[in-house]
């Protein structure tokens, strides 16, 4: 399915992540700077939206950079061709 054809989804699923106090404090400092993102949660949600090609993505550059990070991080576990599937037009 092409990226632009993906349906808008209203249902949310909650998950828990574990951060050190330093990680959380640093995220809080980062998100205060620009004002577009209001919390560490929203920052993480924005990154995941870009990585997964969600309807909530922040644009093609953001998707490209999120995937580049993932590809470097998980290169031993994924096939690039399969992972690029969400970039189809």
Rosetta blueprint (number, residue, H / E / L):
1 X L
2 X L
3 X H
4 X H
5 X H
6 X L
7 X L
8 X L
9 X L
10 X L
11 X L
12 X L
13 X L
14 X L
15 X L
16 X L
17 X L
18 X L
19 X L
20 X L
21 X H
22 X H
23 X H
24 X H
25 X H
26 X H
27 X H
28 X H
29 X H
30 X H
31 X H
32 X H
33 X H
34 X H
35 X L
36 X L
37 X L
38 X L
39 X L
40 X H
41 X H
42 X H
43 X H
44 X H
45 X H
46 X H
47 X H
48 X H
49 X H
50 X H
51 X H
52 X H
53 X L
54 X L
55 X L
56 X L
57 X L
58 X L
59 X L
60 X H
61 X H
62 X H
63 X H
64 X H
65 X H
66 X H
67 X H
68 X H
69 X H
70 X H
71 X H
72 X H
73 X H
74 X L
75 X L
76 X L
77 X L
78 X L
79 X L
80 X H
81 X H
82 X H
83 X H
84 X H
85 X H
86 X H
87 X H
88 X L
89 X L
